[in-house]
Amino acid sequence: MKRFWYAAALLLGIGQTLYSCGGKNDSDETSLPTQTEMSTEFEATTDELENDTIVDEDDGDPNIKAASVDHMKMVIDSHGDVVGRYVRTNQTSYTVSVQDDLEVPKIGHKIVTYSAKNGQGVVYTHRTHVNIRTQPDLKSPVITQISTPEGELPQTYPCLGKTQGWYKIRVKGAVGFVRHDLVEWDGIDTF
């Protein structure tokens, strides 16, 4: 009897995995959008930009889970410059990660926790038409938008703090707020 339950649980898990990865159940009446529908889904007209009626990136609950962590350990040198993300401590060195892992001596370096709340690091997005607002509120005016076209490296923006589920950032010479779930935070710019 125990084997039956193990087999049933395994088959159920495989079925759920296949379905969530795009497998289609014969009784499923819904269909995925076509490539044409997906490519035009987030295009905005000038009228939409002026009237802030874009619904793809800025609507919804600002309390939903953030796209990334907003604090991490960094290794800095004696001048306060970031060397890289802390990975581990070795006998005489720290392993840090920038784009690749490297070793730096413990002497002249220390581990510091960077956080968005303290206005450290950078913010970037892989989305399009993300609104930057004057205040951390969906009803406040839009200053500008940030986007990353598909296949391109994202532009990074200095993080100036985090409050009420919003990052405060500097973009195009202005200071504004962006919802935390529409962007990612990192302690160092590696793009």
C-alpha positions in Angstrom: 0.0 0.0 0.0 2.9 2.3 0.8 4.3 1.9 -2.7 1.0 2.8 -4.2 1.0 6.2 -2.4 4.6 6.9 -3.3 3.9 6.1 -7.0 0.7 8.2 -6.9 2.5 11.2 -5.3 5.4 10.8 -7.9 3.0 10.8 -10.8 1.0 13.7 -9.4 4.2 15.7 -9.0 5.4 14.9 -12.5 2.0 15.9 -13.9 2.0 19.2 -12.1 5.6 19.9 -13.2 4.7 19.2 -16.9 1.6 21.3 -16.7 3.4 24.3 -15.1 6.2 24.0 -17.7 3.8 24.4 -20.5 2.4 20.9 -21.0 -1.2 20.9 -22.1 -3.9 18.9 -20.4 -6.7 17.7 -22.9 -9.4 19.1 -20.6 -7.7 22.5 -20.5 -9.6 25.0 -22.5 -7.2 28.0 -22.0 -4.5 28.8 -24.5 -1.3 30.7 -24.3 -1.0 34.0 -26.1 0.6 33.9 -29.6 4.0 35.5 -30.2 2.3 38.4 -32.0 0.0 39.0 -29.0 2.9 38.8 -26.6 5.0 41.3 -28.6 2.2 43.9 -28.8 0.9 43.4 -25.2 3.2 46.0 -23.7 3.5 48.6 -26.5 2.3 52.0 -25.3 0.9 54.9 -27.3 1.8 58.5 -26.6 -1.7 59.0 -25.2 -1.2 56.1 -22.7 2.2 57.5 -21.6 0.8 61.0 -21.0 -2.3 59.7 -19.2 -0.6 56.9 -17.3 -3.1 54.3 -18.5 -0.4 51.6 -19.0 -1.6 48.6 -17.0 1.3 46.1 -17.7 3.8 47.1 -15.1 2.4 49.6 -12.6 -0.9 48.2 -11.5 -1.5 45.8 -8.6 -0.6 45.4 -5.0 2.7 47.0 -4.0 2.9 44.6 -1.1 3.6 41.6 -3.3 6.9 39.8 -3.1 9.9 41.7 -4.3 11.8 40.5 -7.4 15.1 40.3 -5.5 16.7 40.6 -2.1 17.5 44.0 -0.9 20.6 43.4 1.2 23.8 41.4 0.8 27.3 41.1 2.2 29.9 43.0 0.2 33.7 43.1 0.5 35.1 46.6 0.5 38.7 47.8 0.4 40.4 50.2 2.9 39.2 53.2 0.8 35.5 52.1 1.0 35.3 50.9 -2.6 33.3 47.8 -3.3 35.4 44.9 -4.5 32.6 42.4 -5.0 29.8 40.3 -3.4 31.0 38.3 -0.4 31.0 34.5 -1.1 33.1 33.0 1.7 36.0 33.4 4.1 39.2 31.5 3.5 42.3 31.2 5.7 44.0 34.4 4.4 41.5 35.7 1.9 37.9 36.4 1.0 36.2 34.9 -2.1 34.2 37.6 -3.8 32.0 37.5 -6.9 31.7 40.2 -9.4 31.0 38.4 -12.7 33.5 35.6 -11.8 34.8 34.6 -8.4 38.1 35.9 -7.3 40.2 35.9 -4.1 41.2 39.1 -2.3 43.5 39.2 0.8 41.8 39.7 4.2 44.3 42.4 5.0 43.0 45.7 3.7 39.5 44.4 3.1 36.4 43.9 5.2 32.9 42.5 4.9 30.0 45.0 5.1 26.3 44.4 4.6 24.9 46.7 1.9 21.1 47.3 1.9 18.7 49.2 -0.3 17.1 50.7 2.8 20.4 52.5 3.5 20.6 53.8 0.0 23.3 51.5 -1.2 23.6 49.5 -4.5 21.8 49.8 -7.8 18.4 49.0 -9.2 17.6 47.7 -12.7 14.7 46.1 -14.5 14.3 43.5 -17.3 10.8 44.8 -18.0 9.4 47.6 -20.3 7.4 50.7 -19.4 8.1 50.7 -15.6 6.9 54.0 -14.2 9.0 56.1 -11.9 6.9 58.3 -9.7 7.3 61.4 -7.6 6.2 59.7 -4.4 6.0 56.0 -3.2 2.3 55.8 -4.2 0.4 54.6 -7.3 -1.5 57.8 -7.4 1.5 60.1 -7.6 2.6 61.6 -11.0 4.9 59.7 -13.3 8.3 61.4 -13.8 9.6 59.0 -16.5 9.7 55.3 -17.3 12.6 52.8 -17.5 12.8 49.9 -19.8 15.1 47.1 -21.0 14.5 46.0 -24.5 14.6 42.2 -25.0 18.1 40.9 -25.5 19.9 44.0 -24.1 21.7 44.5 -20.8 19.7 46.6 -18.4 20.6 50.1 -17.4 21.3 50.5 -13.7 20.2 53.3 -11.4 21.6 54.4 -8.1 19.5 53.2 -5.2 18.9 56.1 -2.7 16.8 54.1 -0.2 13.8 51.9 0.2 10.5 52.7 1.9 7.0 51.2 2.0 7.8 48.7 -0.7 9.3 51.3 -3.1 12.9 51.9 -4.1 14.0 55.6 -4.3 16.3 55.9 -7.3 18.1 58.5 -9.4 17.1 58.4 -13.1 17.7 60.9 -15.9 18.8 63.5 -13.4 15.7 63.2 -11.3 14.9 61.4 -8.1 11.8 59.2 -8.0 10.2 56.0 -6.7 9.7 52.6 -8.4 7.8 49.6 -7.0 10.1 46.9 -5.6 8.4 44.0 -7.4 9.1 45.6 -10.8 12.9 45.9 -10.5 15.8 44.1 -9.0 18.3 45.4 -6.5 22.0 44.5 -6.3 24.8 45.7 -4.1 27.1 46.3 -7.1 26.7 47.2 -10.8 28.1 44.3 -12.9 26.5 45.2 -16.2 
